[in-house]
């Protein structure tokens, strides 16, 4: 089976064929955070989606180089630093970015999302990488200097608007020149901004200043992955103007740039756009608390909606994801705690399990259709519970876990065997429940709790789980 991805550039499902002549090496660049605040669940969704893509490519035998940048110079960072006060604005900016990046890393670690292979910071690539790139655009006639600023000349960029499916006439209608700008055309955008008092700045051929946001990613992606690479990703809100401008800059410098453009849909909270002013800003920490501290519940919530579609964060949707995840975990622990199939490694995989495995892989090859892939994991649990054969159930559990790990699920799941004495106590508890002797049943539950184990009763029977 061949992976197909929806390519924003072509607006169709394209068969994924890496540029590597050997067909095994893949380069991915994803726009990372602008580090001026704590990470929220929108950041978490985007980071997780591209972690799934990375994991699935590795599962299919590709060697992936994953690059995700950090924007650590930006108007938002400067505004935040000013709000926090202090006499040294540059030092305040560094404090904001260092604190915010640390929080971002910690959040992804808690979610079990892999860190990138390379994480370039914008401030570390200004001189000479960005200034050299801008100089090349000037020499090519794709840009011009104006009053200490440098602008990209959009009308000289062939094919501008292709990614976002807009024409120059469409863009002209909403374009304007802001006070203090020296653009020759309202459509043009800044590659370099002349320094303002006290703000972070670098030396350049055009005087002190700092780079525009769009040039940062064009430079960092091509620096790490080459003039042409496979996949560029980010949120759908970045298609225009950020990614459109990235392409224009790269092509203006004679670079082919990215082949596949993958964009994730946006996230709302209870049907509204997330905003601090609306009081519905949800941090990763708050979302994890709402999931009972279980990162996989949040992941199952994300997986239940296709990555290109919008998703709504709500207590109801989280509760549904929690129930779905716990059913899988219950099945895994029930198999581990009640079955001892020593011959399972050599057993033939039953047809119903093979069918769910095929459904999972077909779904993932179809533009990472995680809702269908998740349904296949549900199907493995159902097939396992429906069978009276212990080996059958063990194979279903093992398959569920193996496939789930390609989605970043179950990575912290540990199985153990109950002792014969514990098994006997559970049988006594079941007998007590049947006699309606709930006091004896509760005492056994309390004894297990003292050992760090939680007994839960489910429609399929009891299951023993480690207490969180």
C-alpha positions as CSV (number, residue, x, y, z in Angstrom):
1,X,0.0,0.0,0.0
2,X,1.2,3.5,-0.9
3,X,0.7,6.5,1.3
4,X,-1.3,9.4,-0.2
5,X,-1.3,12.9,1.3
6,X,-3.5,15.8,0.5
7,X,-1.2,18.4,-1.0
8,X,-2.4,21.9,-0.4
9,X,-0.3,23.0,-3.4
10,X,-2.1,20.7,-5.9
11,X,-5.4,20.5,-4.0
12,X,-5.6,16.8,-4.5
13,X,-4.4,13.5,-2.9
14,X,-0.9,12.9,-4.2
15,X,1.0,9.6,-3.9
16,X,3.9,10.2,-1.6
17,X,7.2,9.7,-3.4
18,X,10.3,11.1,-1.6
19,X,12.9,13.0,-3.5
20,X,15.7,10.7,-2.2
21,X,17.0,8.6,-5.1
22,X,16.9,5.6,-2.8
23,X,13.3,6.3,-1.9
24,X,13.9,5.9,1.9
25,X,15.0,9.3,3.2
26,X,12.3,11.9,4.0
27,X,12.8,15.5,5.1
28,X,10.0,17.3,6.9
29,X,9.9,20.9,8.0
30,X,7.1,22.1,10.3
31,X,6.5,25.7,11.5
32,X,7.1,25.7,15.2
33,X,6.0,28.0,18.0
34,X,6.4,31.7,18.4
35,X,7.5,31.5,22.0
36,X,5.9,34.3,23.9
37,X,3.4,32.4,26.2
38,X,2.5,29.0,27.6
39,X,1.5,26.4,25.0
40,X,-2.2,25.8,24.4
41,X,-4.2,22.8,23.0
42,X,-4.0,24.2,19.5
43,X,-0.3,23.9,19.7
44,X,-0.7,20.4,21.0
45,X,-2.9,19.3,18.2
46,X,-0.6,20.5,15.5
47,X,2.5,19.1,17.1
48,X,0.7,15.7,17.6
49,X,-0.6,15.5,14.0
50,X,2.9,15.9,12.6
51,X,4.3,13.5,15.2
52,X,1.8,10.9,13.9
53,X,3.0,11.6,10.3
54,X,6.6,11.2,11.4
55,X,5.9,7.9,13.3
56,X,3.9,6.5,10.4
57,X,6.6,7.2,7.9
58,X,9.1,5.5,10.2
59,X,6.7,2.6,10.5
60,X,6.6,2.3,6.7
61,X,10.4,2.1,6.6
62,X,11.4,5.7,5.9
63,X,14.3,7.4,7.6
64,X,12.9,10.8,8.6
65,X,14.7,14.0,9.4
66,X,12.2,16.2,11.2
67,X,12.9,19.9,11.5
68,X,10.7,22.3,13.6
69,X,11.8,25.9,14.1
70,X,11.4,28.3,16.9
71,X,10.4,31.9,16.3
72,X,12.2,33.8,19.1
73,X,12.1,37.3,17.6
74,X,8.7,38.8,16.8
75,X,6.4,41.7,17.6
76,X,4.4,39.5,20.1
77,X,7.5,38.7,22.0
78,X,8.6,42.3,22.2
79,X,5.1,43.3,23.3
80,X,5.1,40.6,26.0
81,X,8.6,41.8,27.2
82,X,7.4,45.4,27.4
83,X,4.3,44.3,29.5
84,X,6.6,42.5,32.0
85,X,8.7,45.7,32.4
86,X,12.4,46.1,33.1
87,X,15.0,48.5,31.9
88,X,16.6,46.2,29.3
89,X,14.1,45.2,26.6
90,X,16.5,42.8,24.8
91,X,17.1,40.9,28.1
92,X,13.4,40.9,28.8
93,X,12.8,39.4,25.3
94,X,15.3,36.6,26.0
95,X,13.7,35.8,29.3
96,X,10.2,35.6,27.7
97,X,11.4,33.3,24.9
98,X,13.5,31.0,27.2
99,X,10.7,30.6,29.6
100,X,8.1,30.0,26.9
101,X,10.2,27.5,25.0
102,X,10.9,25.5,28.2
103,X,7.2,25.3,28.8
104,X,6.6,24.2,25.2
105,X,9.2,21.4,25.5
106,X,7.8,20.2,28.8
107,X,4.3,20.1,27.4
108,X,5.3,18.0,24.4
109,X,7.3,15.7,26.7
110,X,4.3,15.2,28.9
111,X,2.2,14.3,25.8
112,X,4.8,11.9,24.6
113,X,5.4,13.8,21.4
114,X,8.9,13.4,20.0
115,X,11.2,16.3,19.9
116,X,12.5,17.3,16.5
117,X,15.8,16.1,15.1
118,X,16.8,19.7,14.5
119,X,15.2,22.8,16.2
120,X,16.8,26.0,14.7
121,X,16.1,29.2,16.5
122,X,15.5,32.3,14.3
123,X,17.8,34.5,16.4
124,X,20.7,32.0,15.7
125,X,20.3,32.1,11.9
126,X,20.0,35.9,11.2
127,X,23.7,36.5,10.4
128,X,24.9,35.3,8.0
129,X,22.1,32.9,6.8
130,X,19.1,35.3,6.6
131,X,21.1,38.4,5.5
132,X,22.9,36.4,2.8
133,X,19.5,35.0,1.5
134,X,18.0,38.5,1.4
135,X,21.1,39.8,-0.4
136,X,20.6,37.1,-3.0
137,X,17.0,38.1,-3.5
138,X,18.1,41.7,-4.0
139,X,20.7,40.6,-6.6
140,X,18.0,38.6,-8.4
141,X,15.8,41.6,-8.6
142,X,13.1,39.9,-6.5
143,X,13.4,42.4,-3.7
144,X,14.3,46.1,-3.1
145,X,15.6,48.3,-0.3
146,X,13.6,51.2,1.0
147,X,14.5,53.4,3.9
148,X,16.5,50.7,5.8
149,X,13.8,48.1,5.2
150,X,13.9,45.4,2.5
151,X,10.8,44.3,0.8
152,X,9.9,41.4,-1.5
153,X,8.3,42.4,-4.8
154,X,5.3,40.2,-5.0
155,X,4.3,41.1,-8.6
156,X,7.7,39.8,-9.8
157,X,7.0,36.4,-8.3
158,X,5.6,34.0,-10.9
159,X,2.8,31.8,-9.6
160,X,2.3,33.9,-6.4
161,X,-1.1,32.8,-4.9
162,X,-1.0,29.3,-6.1
163,X,-0.8,27.7,-2.7
164,X,-3.7,29.7,-1.2
165,X,-5.6,29.6,-4.5
166,X,-5.8,33.4,-4.8
167,X,-5.1,35.8,-7.6
168,X,-3.2,39.1,-7.4
169,X,-6.5,40.9,-8.0
170,X,-8.1,39.1,-5.1
171,X,-5.1,40.1,-2.9
172,X,-5.0,43.7,-4.1
173,X,-8.5,44.3,-2.8
174,X,-7.5,43.9,0.8
175,X,-3.9,45.2,0.6
176,X,-2.7,48.5,2.0
177,X,0.4,50.3,3.1
178,X,0.7,50.8,6.9
179,X,2.0,54.1,8.3
180,X,5.8,54.1,8.4
181,X,6.2,51.5,5.6
182,X,8.0,52.3,2.4
183,X,6.5,49.7,0.1
184,X,6.4,50.2,-3.6
185,X,3.3,48.1,-3.8
186,X,0.7,47.3,-1.0
187,X,1.2,43.5,-1.8
188,X,4.9,43.5,-1.0
189,X,6.1,42.2,2.4
190,X,9.1,42.8,4.6
191,X,12.2,40.7,4.4
192,X,14.1,43.1,6.7
193,X,12.9,45.7,9.2
194,X,15.0,48.7,10.2
195,X,15.8,48.7,13.9
196,X,13.6,50.5,16.4
197,X,15.0,51.9,19.7
198,X,15.8,49.3,22.3
199,X,14.4,46.4,20.2
200,X,16.6,43.3,19.4
201,X,18.6,44.0,16.2
202,X,21.4,42.7,14.1
203,X,24.0,44.3,11.7
204,X,23.2,44.0,8.0
205,X,24.2,45.7,4.7
206,X,21.1,47.8,5.1
207,X,21.8,48.9,8.7
208,X,20.7,47.6,12.1
209,X,17.4,45.7,12.0
210,X,15.7,42.3,12.3
211,X,14.3,39.8,9.8
212,X,10.7,39.5,8.7
213,X,8.8,36.5,9.9
214,X,8.4,34.8,6.5
215,X,12.1,34.9,5.6
216,X,13.0,33.0,8.8
217,X,11.3,29.8,7.8
218,X,12.5,29.8,4.1
219,X,16.1,30.2,5.3
220,X,15.9,27.7,8.2
221,X,14.1,24.9,6.2
222,X,16.5,25.1,3.2
223,X,19.5,25.4,5.4
224,X,18.6,22.1,7.2
225,X,17.0,20.1,4.4
226,X,18.4,21.5,1.2
227,X,17.0,23.6,-1.6
228,X,14.3,20.9,-2.3
229,X,12.8,18.8,0.4
230,X,9.7,16.6,0.8
231,X,7.1,17.9,3.2
232,X,6.3,21.3,4.7
233,X,3.7,21.4,7.4
234,X,1.7,23.7,9.7
235,X,-1.7,24.9,10.6
236,X,-4.2,25.9,7.9
237,X,-4.0,29.5,9.2
238,X,-0.4,29.7,7.9
239,X,-1.3,29.0,4.3
240,X,-1.6,32.7,3.6
241,X,0.4,34.8,3.9
242,X,3.2,32.9,5.7
243,X,3.6,29.8,3.5
244,X,2.7,31.6,0.3
245,X,5.5,34.0,1.1
246,X,7.9,31.3,2.0
247,X,7.4,29.7,-1.5
248,X,7.8,33.1,-3.2
249,X,11.1,33.8,-1.4
250,X,12.5,30.3,-2.2
251,X,11.5,30.4,-5.8
252,X,12.9,34.0,-6.1
253,X,16.2,32.6,-5.0
254,X,16.0,29.8,-7.5
255,X,15.2,27.0,-5.0
256,X,12.5,24.4,-5.8
257,X,11.5,24.2,-2.1
258,X,8.9,21.8,-0.7
259,X,7.0,19.2,-2.8
260,X,4.1,18.3,-0.4
261,X,2.3,20.9,1.7
262,X,0.3,19.4,4.6
263,X,-1.9,21.6,6.8
264,X,-4.0,20.7,9.8
265,X,-7.4,22.2,10.6
266,X,-8.0,24.6,13.5
267,X,-9.3,24.0,17.0
268,X,-12.3,25.7,18.7
269,X,-13.4,25.5,22.3
270,X,-17.1,24.8,22.9
271,X,-17.8,26.0,19.4
272,X,-15.9,29.3,19.6
273,X,-12.4,30.4,18.6
274,X,-10.0,30.1,21.5
275,X,-9.2,33.5,23.0
276,X,-8.1,34.8,26.4
277,X,-10.6,37.7,26.0
278,X,-13.4,35.1,25.7
279,X,-12.1,33.2,28.8
280,X,-11.8,29.9,26.8
281,X,-8.0,29.8,26.5
282,X,-7.1,26.2,27.4
283,X,-3.4,25.4,28.1
284,X,-1.9,22.0,27.6
285,X,-1.6,21.7,31.4
286,X,-5.3,22.4,31.8
287,X,-6.3,20.0,29.1
288,X,-4.2,17.2,30.7
289,X,-5.8,17.8,34.0
290,X,-9.3,17.5,32.3
291,X,-8.1,14.2,31.0
292,X,-7.2,12.9,34.4
293,X,-3.5,13.3,33.7
294,X,-3.7,10.8,30.9
295,X,-2.1,12.1,27.7
296,X,-3.5,9.3,25.5
297,X,-7.0,10.5,26.2
298,X,-6.2,13.9,24.6
299,X,-4.6,12.0,21.7
300,X,-7.6,9.8,21.2
301,X,-9.7,13.0,21.1
302,X,-7.4,14.5,18.4
303,X,-7.4,11.2,16.4
304,X,-11.2,11.1,16.3
305,X,-11.3,13.9,13.8
306,X,-9.4,14.0,10.5
307,X,-6.3,16.2,10.8
308,X,-7.5,18.5,8.0
309,X,-10.9,19.2,9.6
310,X,-11.7,21.6,12.4
311,X,-12.1,20.1,15.9
312,X,-14.0,21.3,18.9
313,X,-12.6,20.9,22.4
314,X,-15.4,20.3,24.9
315,X,-16.0,18.3,28.1
316,X,-18.4,16.0,26.2
317,X,-15.9,15.3,23.5
318,X,-13.2,14.6,26.0
319,X,-15.5,12.3,28.0
320,X,-16.2,10.3,24.8
321,X,-12.5,10.0,24.1
322,X,-11.8,8.9,27.6
323,X,-14.4,6.1,27.4
324,X,-13.0,5.0,24.1
325,X,-9.4,4.9,25.4
326,X,-10.2,3.2,28.6
327,X,-12.0,0.4,26.8
328,X,-8.8,-0.3,24.9
329,X,-6.7,-0.2,28.1
330,X,-9.2,-2.4,29.9
331,X,-8.9,-5.0,27.2
332,X,-5.2,-5.0,27.3
333,X,-5.0,-5.4,31.1
334,X,-7.7,-8.0,31.1
335,X,-5.8,-10.1,28.7
336,X,-2.6,-9.6,30.6
337,X,-4.2,-10.4,33.9
338,X,-6.3,-13.5,32.9
339,X,-4.5,-15.2,30.1
340,X,-1.2,-17.1,29.8
341,X,-1.0,-18.1,26.1
342,X,2.6,-19.4,25.9
343,X,2.2,-20.5,22.3
344,X,0.8,-17.1,21.1
345,X,4.0,-16.1,19.4
346,X,3.7,-18.9,16.8
347,X,-0.1,-18.8,16.5
348,X,-1.8,-18.0,13.2
349,X,-3.4,-14.6,13.3
350,X,-7.2,-15.0,12.9
351,X,-9.0,-13.6,9.8
352,X,-11.0,-11.0,11.8
353,X,-7.9,-9.6,13.3
354,X,-6.1,-9.5,9.9
355,X,-9.1,-7.6,8.6
356,X,-8.8,-4.9,11.2
357,X,-5.1,-4.6,10.7
358,X,-5.7,-4.1,6.9
359,X,-8.4,-1.5,7.7
360,X,-6.0,0.4,10.0
361,X,-3.2,0.5,7.4
362,X,-5.6,1.4,4.5
363,X,-6.9,4.2,6.6
364,X,-3.5,5.6,7.4
365,X,-2.4,5.3,3.8
366,X,-5.4,7.4,2.8
367,X,-4.2,10.8,4.0
368,X,-3.7,9.7,7.6
369,X,-7.4,9.0,8.1
370,X,-7.1,8.6,11.9
371,X,-10.8,8.3,12.6
372,X,-11.0,5.1,10.5
373,X,-7.7,3.9,12.0
374,X,-9.0,4.4,15.5
375,X,-12.2,2.5,14.5
376,X,-9.9,-0.4,13.5
377,X,-8.4,-0.4,17.0
378,X,-11.9,-0.5,18.4
379,X,-12.6,-3.4,16.1
380,X,-9.6,-5.3,17.5
381,X,-10.9,-4.9,21.0
382,X,-14.4,-6.1,19.9
383,X,-12.9,-9.1,18.1
384,X,-10.8,-10.0,21.2
385,X,-13.8,-9.8,23.5
386,X,-16.0,-11.8,21.1
387,X,-13.6,-14.7,21.1
388,X,-13.5,-17.4,23.7
389,X,-10.0,-18.4,22.6
390,X,-7.2,-17.0,24.9
391,X,-4.6,-17.0,22.2
392,X,-7.0,-15.1,19.9
393,X,-7.5,-12.5,22.5
394,X,-3.8,-12.2,23.2
395,X,-3.1,-11.6,19.4
396,X,-5.9,-9.0,19.2
397,X,-4.4,-7.2,22.3
398,X,-0.9,-7.3,20.9
399,X,-2.0,-6.0,17.5
400,X,-4.0,-3.2,19.1
401,X,-0.9,-2.1,21.0
402,X,1.5,-2.4,18.1
403,X,-0.7,-0.4,15.7
404,X,-1.6,2.1,18.4
405,X,2.1,2.8,18.9
406,X,2.4,4.1,15.3
407,X,-0.1,6.8,16.5
408,X,2.0,7.5,19.7
409,X,-0.6,5.6,21.9
410,X,0.2,3.1,24.6
411,X,3.9,4.0,24.8
412,X,3.7,4.1,28.6
413,X,1.4,1.1,28.9
414,X,2.9,-1.6,31.1
415,X,1.4,-5.1,31.6
416,X,2.0,-7.4,34.5
417,X,0.7,-10.7,35.8
418,X,-1.5,-11.1,38.8
419,X,-0.2,-13.6,41.3
420,X,-2.2,-16.8,41.9
421,X,-3.3,-15.3,45.3
422,X,-4.6,-12.2,43.6
423,X,-6.4,-14.2,41.0
424,X,-8.1,-16.2,43.8
425,X,-9.1,-13.1,45.6
426,X,-10.7,-11.8,42.3
427,X,-12.7,-15.0,42.0
428,X,-13.9,-14.7,45.6
429,X,-14.9,-11.1,44.9
430,X,-16.9,-12.2,41.9
431,X,-18.6,-14.9,44.0
432,X,-19.4,-12.3,46.7
433,X,-20.9,-10.0,44.2
434,X,-23.1,-12.8,42.8
435,X,-24.3,-13.5,46.4
436,X,-24.8,-9.7,46.8
437,X,-22.3,-9.6,49.6
438,X,-21.0,-6.2,48.6
439,X,-19.2,-5.6,51.9
440,X,-16.9,-8.5,51.2
441,X,-16.4,-7.4,47.6
442,X,-15.6,-3.9,48.7
443,X,-13.0,-5.2,51.2
444,X,-11.2,-7.0,48.4
445,X,-11.3,-3.9,46.3
446,X,-9.8,-2.0,49.3
447,X,-7.0,-4.6,49.7
448,X,-6.1,-4.2,46.1
449,X,-6.1,-0.5,46.4
450,X,-3.5,-0.8,49.2
451,X,-1.3,-2.6,46.7
452,X,-1.6,0.2,44.2
453,X,-4.2,-1.6,42.0
454,X,-7.6,-0.5,41.0
455,X,-10.4,-2.9,40.3
456,X,-12.9,-1.6,37.7
457,X,-16.1,-3.4,36.7
458,X,-17.0,-3.0,33.0
459,X,-19.7,-4.5,30.7
460,X,-17.1,-7.1,29.6
461,X,-16.2,-8.0,33.2
462,X,-13.7,-6.8,35.8
463,X,-10.3,-5.4,35.0
464,X,-7.3,-4.5,37.3
465,X,-5.4,-1.3,36.5
466,X,-2.5,0.4,38.1
467,X,-3.6,3.4,40.1
468,X,-2.4,6.7,38.6
